[in-house]
Amino acid sequence: MRNGVTIGQAAAFVGVTVKTVRHYHKLRLVEEPERDSSGYRRYGSADLLRLVQIRTLAEAGVPLAEIRPMLDADAARFATALADVERQLTERIDELTARRDTLHRLADGDRTLLPDHAVALLERMPDLGYTADEVAATRDGWVLAKALVPQGFDDYLTHFEHALQDTQLLALARRTAEAATWEPDDPRIAELATAAAEHYLANPALLKTVTGLQARTDAATRYTLIAHHGEQQTPAAARLTALFETKLRDAGIHIPRPDSH
């Protein structure tokens, strides 16, 4: 009886394919046995053990290129190599877990792009009288703000949350929405701009909803992109915004101009 088994039998015993065994040979993870008198390569128990070790390490996530040095190492270096592979796998698991969580959040478009705190504030806004369009515009502006000024976004949300408790501010917001339909030369626009500016200037915490993100930007362009994102302003709304920002500048508040650099 010939010693050893054929490559097909070896593959079947170990639980891999013949193609896989040949690939292991190509990578020199296991040496090819010598041919017997009949011209067949015969795999002995040592070869099968090596194949089992290779398959086990590969299934555990060890890259094939790293398996040979591990198997040829002493016990201490083998343990160190295993610990390194475990660390890499843990990092990969964390990455995959984060991706899975993102997929779960896709069920809620807001949560994909914004933190839970922001989503909770958006959900409160309709109950406070904000229209669906205003909520949508706020959401889009926040997505942009979070991308452009991530380090200041959490503080901004805190200031915004405090602002939602300001009944006078909410009344001004309602008035501002109405003003968008006025004629641009309506004298009420200047009056509203003055009232809004005075209210912001009298409330430093509220003023941070205007200056908070802007203070962390390194160019006026970023502030302009965030503050005026998505606006297809009516002439009246544009004039109201310009007057409001001018009054803040006149009071010494730094508000970048759209054309500044």
Order of alpha helices (4+ residues) and beta strands (2+ residues): alpha-alpha-alpha-alpha-alpha-alpha-alpha-alpha-alpha-alpha-alpha-alpha-alpha-alpha
